Amino acid sequence: MGRKRLDDSKADDKKWLWLFLKIGGAVTVAWLATFVLAVACVRQDGLAGQFGDVFGSINALFSGLAFAGVIVTVWMQREELKLQRQELEATRAELRGQKEQMELQNETLQRQQFEATFFQTLAVFSSYIDQMAIGSGSHTLSGSQLFRSLNRTLLGSYKIEKPKDFDVIWEKFLLQYRDIVEPFVRLVKVLLNQIQFHAPSRESDYYVLVRARLDNDQLVVLFFAGLSAQHQDLRFLAEKCGLFRYLTDSGWTAEGENLKSSYDGTAYH
């Protein structure tokens, strides 16, 4: 594009040079012709008085040439303004392209920063689950056995609690398991909030990764946590991302379906 502008500029310079040479040549020829005519008039008897009138015609000639020069100048200015407008439009287009490129680079950088933080948090979450344990010696429960025990405890409390007060059920549960369960619930909320606020355009892709890391017994713990007043934000997040899509009714009471209706249907889709 820069080479094209340079070539156009050289072509314009040649055009104006030829125009000025033509005008200069015409003026020179007119001047020479007038000079020859004036000399001839002076040499002829009776025509010397007309010598001054000849210069009057020369004035008219040069006035016409001056007027033509003004017209040429205006036309040149018009062409110059036209070129300036074209250059401004080209500059605007280039700036728009640079802006779009910068926005794309910024979006890519933000996504990379988010993914670095998200996967680091996911790794911390996975590590914490692997390290969760209660008891000691041969009575230590960890991993899937731990969450299966937590699942049975919550469902057992639900069966005997009259009326079904989820805040009471959750608080009784935390009296025994607060130190290991609360960090687990908070980490899940951190992951879901990161997705919601930093990756809204691709949130479904990242929600899949979180759901894939949770087994059914872990989902039961989160299910009851979201029904407590303490973790209402988890309930909102669960309904937004379909957190309980793979939650099964295995081991639930006969009121399992009624219990699941405590959440909006979006929590299961």
C-alpha positions in Angstrom: 0.0 0.0 0.0 2.9 2.4 0.8 4.6 1.6 -2.5 1.3 2.3 -4.4 1.1 5.7 -2.7 4.7 6.5 -3.6 4.1 5.5 -7.3 1.0 7.7 -7.4 2.9 10.6 -5.9 5.6 10.3 -8.6 3.0 10.1 -11.3 1.3 13.3 -10.0 4.7 15.1 -9.9 5.3 14.3 -13.5 1.8 15.4 -14.5 2.1 18.8 -12.8 5.7 19.2 -14.2 4.4 18.7 -17.8 1.5 21.0 -17.1 3.7 23.8 -15.9 6.1 23.3 -18.8 3.2 23.5 -21.3 1.9 26.7 -19.7 5.4 28.2 -19.4 6.1 27.3 -23.1 2.8 29.0 -24.2 3.6 32.1 -22.2 7.1 32.2 -23.7 5.8 31.8 -27.2 3.2 34.5 -26.6 5.8 36.8 -25.2 8.2 36.3 -28.2 5.4 36.8 -30.7 4.4 40.0 -29.0 8.0 41.2 -28.9 8.5 40.5 -32.6 5.2 42.3 -33.4 6.2 45.3 -31.3 9.6 45.6 -33.1 7.9 45.4 -36.5 5.4 48.2 -35.4 8.2 50.5 -34.3 10.0 50.1 -37.7 7.0 51.0 -39.7 6.1 54.6 -40.1 2.8 55.6 -38.6 2.6 52.5 -36.4 4.9 53.6 -33.6 1.9 55.1 -31.8 0.3 51.7 -31.5 3.3 50.3 -29.7 1.7 51.1 -26.3 -1.6 49.4 -27.3 0.4 46.2 -28.0 1.5 46.1 -24.3 -2.2 46.5 -23.4 -3.0 43.3 -25.2 -0.1 41.7 -23.4 -1.6 42.7 -20.1 -4.8 41.1 -21.1 -3.0 37.9 -22.1 -1.2 37.6 -18.8 -4.3 38.4 -16.9 -6.0 35.5 -18.6 -3.0 33.3 -17.9 -3.1 34.4 -14.2 -6.8 33.5 -14.1 -6.0 30.1 -15.6 -3.4 29.7 -13.0 -5.9 30.3 -10.3 -8.2 27.7 -11.8 -5.3 25.2 -12.0 -4.4 26.0 -8.3 -8.0 25.4 -7.1 -8.1 22.1 -9.1 -4.8 21.0 -7.6 -6.1 21.8 -4.1 -9.2 19.8 -4.8 -7.1 16.8 -5.8 -4.9 17.2 -2.8 -7.9 17.3 -0.5 -9.3 14.2 -2.2 -6.0 12.4 -1.6 -6.0 13.5 2.1 -9.5 12.1 2.5 -8.5 8.8 1.0 -5.5 8.7 3.3 -7.6 9.5 6.3 -10.0 6.7 5.5 -7.2 4.3 5.0 -5.7 5.4 8.3 -9.1 4.8 10.0 -9.4 1.4 8.4 -5.9 0.5 9.6 -6.7 1.7 13.2 -9.9 -0.3 13.2 -7.9 -3.4 12.2 -5.3 -2.7 14.9 -8.1 -2.2 17.5 -9.8 -5.5 16.5 -6.4 -7.3 16.7 -5.7 -5.8 20.1 -9.1 -6.8 21.4 -8.5 -10.4 20.1 -5.1 -10.5 21.7 -6.6 -9.1 25.0 -9.4 -11.7 24.9 -6.8 -14.5 24.3 -4.6 -13.3 27.1 -7.6 -13.1 29.5 -8.7 -16.6 28.6 -5.1 -17.9 29.1 -5.0 -16.2 32.5 -8.4 -17.5 33.5 -7.5 -21.1 32.4 -4.2 -21.0 34.4 -6.1 -19.9 37.5 -9.0 -22.3 36.9 -6.9 -25.4 36.3 -4.7 -24.5 39.3 -7.8 -24.3 41.5 -9.1 -27.5 40.0 -5.8 -29.2 40.9 -6.0 -27.9 44.4 -9.6 -29.1 44.7 -8.7 -32.6 43.4 -5.7 -32.8 45.8 -7.9 -31.7 48.7 -10.5 -34.5 47.9 -7.7 -37.0 47.8 -6.4 -35.9 51.2 -9.8 -35.8 52.9 -9.9 -38.4 55.7 -11.5 -39.0 59.1 -10.7 -41.5 61.9 -7.3 -43.0 62.5 -5.4 -46.3 62.0 -7.5 -49.1 60.6 -10.7 -47.0 61.1 -9.6 -44.2 58.8 -12.0 -43.3 56.0 -10.9 -41.5 52.9 -11.7 -41.1 49.2 -14.9 -42.7 48.1 -15.5 -44.5 51.4 -15.4 -41.2 53.2 -18.0 -39.6 51.0 -20.2 -42.7 51.1 -20.2 -42.4 54.9 -21.1 -38.7 54.6 -23.8 -39.5 52.2 -25.4 -42.0 54.6 -25.1 -39.6 57.5 -27.0 -36.8 55.6 -29.7 -39.1 54.3 -30.1 -40.7 57.7 -30.6 -37.2 59.3 -33.1 -36.4 56.6 -35.2 -39.5 57.3 -35.5 -38.8 61.0 -35.8 -35.1 61.0 -39.4 -33.9 61.6 -40.2 -31.4 60.1 -37.7 -31.4 57.3 -35.5 -28.4 58.3 -32.5 -28.4 56.0 -30.7 -25.8 58.2 -31.0 -28.1 61.2 -29.9 -31.1 59.2 -26.8 -29.3 57.8 -25.8 -27.8 61.2 -26.0 -31.2 62.9 -23.9 -32.7 60.1 -21.3 -29.9 60.5 -20.9 -30.6 64.2 -19.1 -33.8 63.2 -17.6 -32.9 59.8 -17.2 -29.1 59.6 -13.4 -29.1 59.3 -13.4 -31.3 56.2 -16.7 -30.6 54.5 -16.8 -26.8 54.6 -13.5 -26.4 52.7 -14.8 -28.9 50.1 -18.0 -26.9 49.6 -16.1 -23.6 49.4 -13.7 -24.9 46.8 -16.6 -26.0 44.6 -18.1 -22.5 44.9 -14.8 -20.9 44.0 -14.6 -23.0 40.8 -18.1 -22.2 39.8 -17.8 -18.5 40.5 -14.5 -18.4 38.5 -16.4 -19.8 35.5 -19.4 -17.6 35.9 -17.5 -14.3 36.1 -14.4 -14.9 33.9 -15.6 -17.3 31.2 -19.3 -16.4 30.5 -19.0 -17.1 26.8 -17.6 -20.6 27.3 -18.9 -21.5 30.7 -20.5 -24.7 29.6 -17.1 -26.2 28.6 -15.7 -25.6 32.1 -18.8 -26.7 34.0 -18.3 -30.1 32.3 -14.9 -30.4 33.9 -16.2 -29.6 37.3 -19.1 -32.1 37.0 -16.7 -34.7 35.7 -14.7 -34.4 38.9 -17.6 -35.1 41.3 -19.0 -38.5 42.0 -22.6 -39.2 43.2 -21.8 -39.2 47.0 -20.0 -35.9 46.7 -23.0 -34.5 44.8 -25.3 -35.5 47.7 -23.1 -33.5 50.1 -23.3 -30.5 47.8 -27.0 -31.1 47.4 -27.7 -30.7 51.1 -25.3 -27.8 51.4 -27.2 -25.8 48.8 -30.5 -26.3 50.7 -29.1 -24.7 53.8 -29.3 -21.0 54.4 -25.6 -20.8 54.8 -25.0 -21.9 51.1 -27.8 -20.3 49.1 -25.2 -19.1 46.6 -24.3 -22.7 45.9 -28.0 -23.4 45.2 -28.0 -20.5 42.6 -24.8 -21.8 41.0 -26.0 -25.4 40.9 -29.2 -24.3 39.1 -27.2 -22.2 36.7 -24.6 -24.9 35.7 -26.7 -28.1 36.0 -24.4 -29.3 38.8 -26.6 -32.3 39.7 -27.1 -33.6 36.1 -25.5 -36.9 37.1 -27.0 -37.2 40.6 -28.8 -40.5 41.0 -31.5 -41.5 43.5 -29.6 -44.6 44.6 -29.9 -44.9 48.4 -32.3 -42.1 48.7 -35.6 -42.3 50.7 -38.9 -42.9 49.0 -39.3 -39.1 49.1 -36.2 -38.7 46.8 -38.2 -37.1 44.0 -39.9 -34.7 46.3 -36.5 -33.8 47.8 -35.0 -33.2 44.3 -37.9 -30.8 43.6 -36.3 -28.4 46.2 -34.1 -27.3 43.3 -35.2 -25.8 40.0 -35.1 -28.3 37.2 -32.1 -26.5 35.6 -29.9 -28.0 38.3 -30.4 -31.4 36.7 -29.9 -30.4 33.0 
